[in-house]
Amino acid sequence: MSDFIPVCEPLLGGNEIKYVTEAVQTGWISSNGKYVTQFEEAFAKYCGVKYAVAVCNGTVAIHLALTALGIGKGDEVIIPSFTMIATAFAVCYTGAKPVFVDADKDTWNIDVTKIEEKITPHTKAIIPVHIFGNPCNMDAICEIAKKYKLFIVEDAAESHGAEFRGKKTGSFSDIASFSFFANKNLTTGEGGMVIMDCEEKYTKCKYFKNMCFPVDGPRIYSHNDIGFNYRMSNLHAAVGLAQVEKADAYRTMRINNALLYKKYLSDCKGIIFQKDQENGLNVHWMNTIVINPVEYGHTKDELIGHLKEKGIDTRLLFISMNRQKSLKDFGCECSGEYPVTDWLTENGFYLPSASSLTEEQIRHICEVIKEYQK
């Protein structure tokens, strides 16, 4: 067992070298190579949708999705207060304002019972984020969206292969976004994807991601709209295709890791795990624990420091969107109270979560946590 256990490292256990080498040898390293199309088609099929558009990262995937829906200045978009700030920034890029909703105390996803109170005549969309791979209650969110005629844009950056009522995340919304950052269950190093069933939205995404060059026809340098350079390279897509080929195996590894953590920490007081969404399949992007310092006997920061001394890497959790200076300066309404989000931030952190973790490593991590309590 290694002396150091990183918080999350990629697992490149398939055809990555083969596909990337072929791309390099043939010279197809830009966004025009065959692997971009093959990756898009394979990922769309995996998610159970018709179309997918590969982009350079998960943040621009959200921005592109919102752009395809026509979200812009004067609009409001509801997002969870407990999320990576990329969700909020992508809304800001359009000129719209993100509006925050606190987390559910059990699942840590957006609290669906508090969404309606944040809806105004300016609200145009809801972005549910499937936190740490735990699918949101999409029944409730779809019902609210239908009632108020709102778009749904799933932020599925952390939930590759997660399911709600047997359907994969990303397939419940008008349009959805994914990230393939190095620590994700499926990775391209840097990369993202927008998926949808609507051909019109698919065409808009292809159009705007490529500087608004014509989607079909000759490459003329006359541009009718403001576009973006959000293309994914053939090299990244080659890695992505190899990852999708192993998606079910990697999903099983992450789920098994979570089961092992719960098994070995079951007798450790003061350790709180995320509760799986009812009717959902949580793919456990990150194994996260929240510390009750009274029951555990130490604070979160004390435990993190002890784990570091033992060569075990960790990461802090997101800080609430209403506490972000950048969003206050942008003009977001940040005056509300978000107690669940604050509780998660103050007391929670990531444990090592790589797909390739061994049971021996997980047992060792849990033993260190339990011994420190004693």
C-alpha positions as CSV (number, residue, x, y, z in Angstrom):
1,M,0.0,0.0,0.0
2,S,1.3,3.4,-1.0
3,D,2.4,5.8,1.9
4,F,0.2,8.5,0.3
5,I,-3.4,8.1,-0.7
6,P,-4.6,11.0,-3.0
7,V,-8.2,12.3,-2.7
8,C,-8.9,11.2,-6.3
9,E,-6.9,10.1,-9.2
10,P,-8.1,9.1,-12.7
11,L,-8.4,5.5,-13.8
12,L,-7.3,5.0,-17.3
13,G,-7.8,1.3,-17.7
14,G,-9.1,0.9,-21.2
15,N,-8.2,1.9,-24.8
16,E,-7.0,5.4,-24.0
17,I,-3.4,4.9,-25.1
18,K,-4.5,3.0,-28.2
19,Y,-7.0,5.7,-29.3
20,V,-4.8,8.7,-28.5
21,T,-1.8,7.1,-30.3
22,E,-4.0,6.5,-33.4
23,A,-5.1,10.2,-33.3
24,V,-1.5,11.4,-33.0
25,Q,-0.2,9.1,-35.7
26,T,-2.8,10.2,-38.2
27,G,-2.4,13.8,-37.3
28,W,-6.1,14.3,-36.3
29,I,-5.5,16.1,-33.0
30,S,-8.0,19.1,-33.4
31,S,-11.7,19.0,-33.0
32,N,-12.3,17.5,-36.5
33,G,-11.2,14.0,-35.7
34,K,-13.4,10.9,-35.7
35,Y,-13.2,10.4,-32.0
36,V,-15.2,13.5,-31.2
37,T,-18.1,12.1,-33.1
38,Q,-17.7,8.6,-31.7
39,F,-17.5,9.9,-28.2
40,E,-20.6,12.0,-28.6
41,E,-22.6,9.1,-30.1
42,A,-21.4,6.7,-27.4
43,F,-22.1,9.0,-24.5
44,A,-25.6,10.0,-25.8
45,K,-26.4,6.3,-26.1
46,Y,-25.1,5.6,-22.6
47,C,-27.3,8.4,-21.2
48,G,-30.4,7.3,-23.1
49,V,-30.7,10.5,-25.3
50,K,-30.5,11.2,-29.0
51,Y,-27.8,13.9,-29.2
52,A,-24.6,15.0,-27.5
53,V,-22.2,17.8,-28.1
54,A,-18.6,17.6,-26.8
55,V,-17.1,20.7,-25.4
56,C,-13.8,21.7,-23.6
57,N,-15.1,21.6,-20.0
58,G,-18.1,21.3,-17.8
59,T,-18.5,25.0,-17.0
60,V,-18.9,25.9,-20.7
61,A,-21.3,23.0,-21.1
62,I,-23.7,24.7,-18.7
63,H,-23.2,28.0,-20.4
64,L,-23.8,26.5,-23.9
65,A,-26.9,24.7,-22.6
66,L,-28.3,28.0,-21.2
67,T,-27.4,29.8,-24.4
68,A,-29.3,27.2,-26.5
69,L,-32.4,27.9,-24.4
70,G,-32.1,31.7,-24.9
71,I,-31.4,32.5,-21.3
72,G,-30.1,36.0,-21.0
73,K,-30.1,39.4,-19.2
74,G,-33.1,40.0,-17.1
75,D,-33.7,36.3,-16.5
76,E,-33.4,34.4,-13.3
77,V,-32.2,30.8,-12.9
78,I,-32.7,28.8,-9.8
79,I,-29.7,26.8,-8.6
80,P,-28.7,25.1,-5.3
81,S,-26.7,27.1,-2.8
82,F,-24.6,24.0,-2.2
83,T,-22.8,23.4,-5.5
84,M,-19.5,24.1,-7.3
85,I,-19.4,27.8,-8.2
86,A,-19.2,26.8,-11.9
87,T,-23.0,26.4,-11.8
88,A,-23.5,30.0,-10.8
89,F,-20.8,31.4,-13.0
90,A,-22.3,29.8,-16.1
91,V,-25.6,31.5,-15.4
92,C,-23.7,34.8,-14.9
93,Y,-22.0,34.4,-18.3
94,T,-25.4,34.7,-20.0
95,G,-26.2,37.9,-18.1
96,A,-28.9,36.2,-16.1
97,K,-29.0,36.1,-12.3
98,P,-28.6,32.8,-10.3
99,V,-31.1,32.5,-7.4
100,F,-30.2,30.2,-4.6
101,V,-32.1,27.4,-2.8
102,D,-30.7,25.6,0.3
103,A,-29.7,21.9,0.4
104,D,-31.8,19.1,1.6
105,K,-30.5,17.9,5.0
106,D,-30.4,14.2,4.0
107,T,-29.6,14.0,0.3
108,W,-27.6,17.3,0.2
109,N,-29.3,18.0,-3.2
110,I,-31.4,21.1,-3.8
111,D,-34.4,21.2,-1.3
112,V,-37.3,20.7,-3.6
113,T,-39.7,22.0,-0.9
114,K,-38.1,25.4,-1.1
115,I,-37.9,25.9,-4.9
116,E,-41.4,27.5,-5.4
117,E,-40.8,30.3,-2.9
118,K,-37.9,31.5,-5.1
119,I,-39.8,31.6,-8.4
120,T,-40.6,35.1,-9.7
121,P,-42.0,36.4,-13.1
122,H,-38.3,36.6,-14.1
123,T,-37.5,32.9,-13.5
124,K,-36.8,31.0,-16.7
125,A,-35.1,27.8,-15.6
126,I,-34.1,25.4,-12.8
127,I,-30.6,23.8,-12.6
128,P,-30.7,20.8,-10.4
129,V,-27.2,19.5,-9.5
130,H,-26.9,15.8,-8.7
131,I,-24.5,16.4,-5.8
132,F,-21.7,13.9,-5.5
133,G,-23.5,11.5,-7.9
134,N,-26.7,11.4,-5.9
135,P,-29.7,12.0,-8.3
136,C,-32.1,14.8,-7.4
137,N,-35.8,14.1,-6.9
138,M,-36.6,14.7,-10.6
139,D,-40.3,13.9,-10.2
140,A,-40.8,16.9,-7.9
141,I,-38.5,19.2,-10.0
142,C,-40.3,18.2,-13.3
143,E,-43.6,18.9,-11.7
144,I,-42.6,22.4,-10.6
145,A,-41.1,23.1,-14.0
146,K,-44.2,22.1,-15.7
147,K,-46.4,24.1,-13.3
148,Y,-44.5,27.3,-13.9
149,K,-43.4,26.6,-17.5
150,L,-39.7,26.6,-16.7
151,F,-36.8,25.0,-18.5
152,I,-34.8,22.3,-16.6
153,V,-31.0,22.2,-17.2
154,E,-29.5,19.3,-15.3
155,D,-26.0,19.9,-14.0
156,A,-24.9,16.2,-14.1
157,A,-21.2,17.1,-13.8
158,E,-20.8,14.7,-10.8
159,S,-23.3,12.0,-11.8
160,H,-22.1,9.9,-14.8
161,G,-24.3,6.8,-14.8
162,A,-26.5,7.8,-11.8
163,E,-30.2,6.9,-12.2
164,F,-33.6,8.0,-10.9
165,R,-36.4,5.5,-11.4
166,G,-34.2,3.6,-13.8
167,K,-33.4,6.5,-16.1
168,K,-29.9,8.1,-16.2
169,T,-29.3,11.6,-15.0
170,G,-29.2,14.0,-17.9
171,S,-32.2,12.4,-19.6
172,F,-34.9,14.2,-17.5
173,S,-34.4,17.8,-18.7
174,D,-34.7,20.0,-21.7
175,I,-30.9,19.9,-21.9
176,A,-28.1,18.7,-19.6
177,S,-24.4,19.2,-19.0
178,F,-21.6,16.9,-17.8
179,S,-18.0,17.5,-16.8
180,F,-15.0,15.1,-17.6
181,F,-12.5,16.7,-15.3
182,A,-9.7,14.4,-14.1
183,N,-11.4,13.5,-10.8
184,K,-14.8,12.6,-12.4
185,N,-16.1,9.0,-12.6
186,L,-15.5,9.3,-16.4
187,T,-12.7,11.7,-17.5
188,T,-11.0,13.3,-20.5
189,G,-8.6,15.3,-18.3
190,E,-10.5,18.5,-19.2
191,G,-13.8,18.3,-21.1
192,G,-17.6,18.5,-21.0
193,M,-20.7,17.4,-22.8
194,V,-24.1,18.8,-23.5
195,I,-26.9,16.3,-24.1
196,M,-30.5,16.5,-25.3
197,D,-33.3,14.9,-27.3
198,C,-34.3,18.0,-29.2
199,E,-32.7,18.4,-32.7
200,E,-33.2,22.2,-32.6
201,K,-31.2,22.5,-29.4
202,Y,-28.6,20.1,-30.7
203,T,-28.1,22.3,-33.7
204,K,-27.9,25.5,-31.6
205,C,-25.2,23.9,-29.4
206,K,-23.1,22.9,-32.4
207,Y,-23.5,26.3,-33.9
208,F,-22.7,28.4,-30.8
209,K,-19.8,26.2,-29.6
210,N,-17.9,26.7,-32.9
211,M,-17.8,30.5,-33.2
212,C,-21.2,30.4,-35.0
213,F,-19.8,29.0,-38.2
214,P,-22.5,27.4,-40.3
215,V,-23.3,23.9,-38.9
216,D,-23.7,22.6,-42.4
217,G,-22.2,24.0,-45.6
218,P,-18.9,25.8,-46.4
219,R,-16.8,27.4,-43.7
220,I,-17.4,31.1,-44.6
221,Y,-16.1,33.8,-42.3
222,S,-19.3,35.7,-42.0
223,H,-20.9,35.4,-38.5
224,N,-24.4,36.3,-37.7
225,D,-24.2,35.8,-33.9
226,I,-21.7,36.0,-31.0
227,G,-20.3,32.5,-30.7
228,F,-17.7,30.7,-28.5
229,N,-14.7,28.5,-29.0
230,Y,-15.9,25.6,-26.8
231,R,-14.6,22.7,-29.0
232,M,-13.2,19.5,-27.6
233,S,-10.0,18.1,-29.3
234,N,-9.9,14.7,-30.9
235,L,-7.2,13.8,-28.3
236,H,-9.5,14.4,-25.4
237,A,-12.4,12.7,-27.1
238,A,-10.2,9.6,-27.7
239,V,-9.7,9.3,-24.0
240,G,-13.5,9.9,-23.5
241,L,-14.5,7.2,-25.8
242,A,-12.2,4.7,-24.0
243,Q,-13.8,5.8,-20.7
244,V,-17.4,5.3,-21.9
245,E,-16.5,1.8,-22.9
246,K,-15.6,1.1,-19.2
247,A,-18.4,3.3,-17.8
248,D,-20.4,0.5,-16.1
249,A,-17.3,-1.0,-14.5
250,Y,-16.1,2.3,-13.2
251,R,-19.6,3.0,-11.8
252,T,-19.6,-0.3,-9.9
253,M,-16.1,0.5,-8.5
254,R,-17.3,3.9,-7.1
255,I,-20.5,2.3,-5.6
256,N,-18.5,-0.5,-4.0
257,N,-16.1,2.0,-2.5
258,A,-19.0,3.8,-0.8
259,L,-20.3,0.5,0.6
260,L,-16.9,-0.2,2.1
261,Y,-16.6,3.2,3.7
262,K,-20.1,2.7,5.3
263,K,-19.2,-0.8,6.4
264,Y,-15.9,0.1,8.1
265,L,-17.2,3.3,9.7
266,S,-20.6,1.8,10.8
267,D,-19.5,1.7,14.4
268,C,-17.9,5.1,14.5
269,K,-20.1,7.7,16.2
270,G,-20.4,11.2,14.8
271,I,-19.8,10.3,11.2
272,I,-22.7,11.2,8.9
273,F,-23.0,10.0,5.3
274,Q,-25.1,11.4,2.4
275,K,-28.4,9.6,2.2
276,D,-29.3,8.1,-1.2
277,Q,-32.2,9.7,-3.0
278,E,-35.3,7.5,-2.8
279,N,-35.7,5.6,-6.1
280,G,-32.2,6.7,-7.1
281,L,-28.9,5.1,-7.9
282,N,-26.1,7.1,-6.3
283,V,-22.8,6.7,-8.1
284,H,-20.7,8.3,-5.4
285,W,-18.4,10.7,-7.3
286,M,-16.9,11.7,-3.9
287,N,-17.2,9.8,-0.6
288,T,-18.1,12.7,1.7
289,I,-18.6,12.6,5.4
290,V,-19.9,15.2,7.8
291,I,-18.6,15.3,11.3
292,N,-20.7,15.8,14.4
293,P,-17.8,17.1,16.6
294,V,-19.7,16.4,19.9
295,E,-20.2,12.8,19.1
296,Y,-16.9,12.2,17.2
297,G,-14.8,14.0,19.8
298,H,-12.9,16.2,17.3
299,T,-13.7,18.8,14.7
300,K,-13.6,18.4,11.0
301,D,-10.4,20.4,10.7
302,E,-8.7,18.4,13.5
303,L,-9.6,15.2,11.7
304,I,-8.4,16.5,8.3
305,G,-5.1,17.5,9.9
306,H,-4.7,14.0,11.4
307,L,-5.4,12.3,8.1
308,K,-2.9,14.5,6.4
309,E,-0.2,13.5,9.0
310,K,-1.0,9.9,8.1
311,G,-0.6,10.5,4.3
312,I,-4.4,10.6,3.5
313,D,-5.5,13.4,1.2
314,T,-8.8,15.2,1.6
315,R,-10.7,18.2,0.2
316,L,-13.1,20.7,1.7
317,L,-16.6,21.1,0.5
318,F,-18.3,24.0,-1.4
319,I,-18.9,27.3,0.3
320,S,-22.5,28.5,-0.1
321,M,-23.3,30.6,-3.1
322,N,-24.7,33.4,-1.0
323,R,-21.3,33.8,0.7
324,Q,-19.4,34.3,-2.6
325,K,-18.1,37.9,-3.0
326,S,-18.0,37.5,-6.8
327,L,-21.8,36.7,-6.8
328,K,-22.6,39.6,-4.4
329,D,-20.7,42.0,-6.6
330,F,-22.6,40.6,-9.7
331,G,-25.8,41.7,-8.1
332,C,-27.2,38.3,-6.8
333,E,-29.5,38.3,-3.9
334,C,-27.3,36.9,-1.1
335,S,-29.1,38.0,2.1
336,G,-31.0,34.8,2.8
337,E,-30.2,32.0,5.3
338,Y,-28.9,28.7,4.0
339,P,-28.4,26.6,7.2
340,V,-28.0,23.2,5.7
341,T,-25.4,24.4,3.2
342,D,-23.5,26.2,6.0
343,W,-23.6,23.0,8.1
344,L,-22.2,20.9,5.2
345,T,-19.4,23.5,4.6
346,E,-18.5,23.8,8.3
347,N,-18.4,20.1,9.1
348,G,-17.9,18.0,5.9
349,F,-15.1,17.0,3.6
350,Y,-14.1,14.5,0.9
351,L,-12.3,11.2,1.7
352,P,-10.2,9.5,-1.0
353,S,-12.6,8.4,-3.8
354,A,-10.8,7.1,-6.8
355,S,-12.4,4.3,-8.7
356,S,-9.1,2.3,-8.3
357,L,-9.0,2.4,-4.5
358,T,-8.5,-1.0,-2.9
359,E,-10.4,-2.4,0.0
360,E,-7.1,-2.4,1.9
361,Q,-6.7,1.3,1.4
362,I,-10.3,2.1,2.4
363,R,-10.0,-0.1,5.5
364,H,-6.8,1.7,6.4
365,I,-8.4,5.1,6.0
366,C,-11.3,4.1,8.2
367,E,-9.0,2.6,10.9
368,V,-7.2,5.9,11.1
369,I,-10.5,7.8,11.5
370,K,-11.6,5.4,14.2
371,E,-8.3,5.3,16.1
372,Y,-8.2,9.1,16.2
373,Q,-11.6,9.1,17.8
374,K,-10.3,6.9,20.6
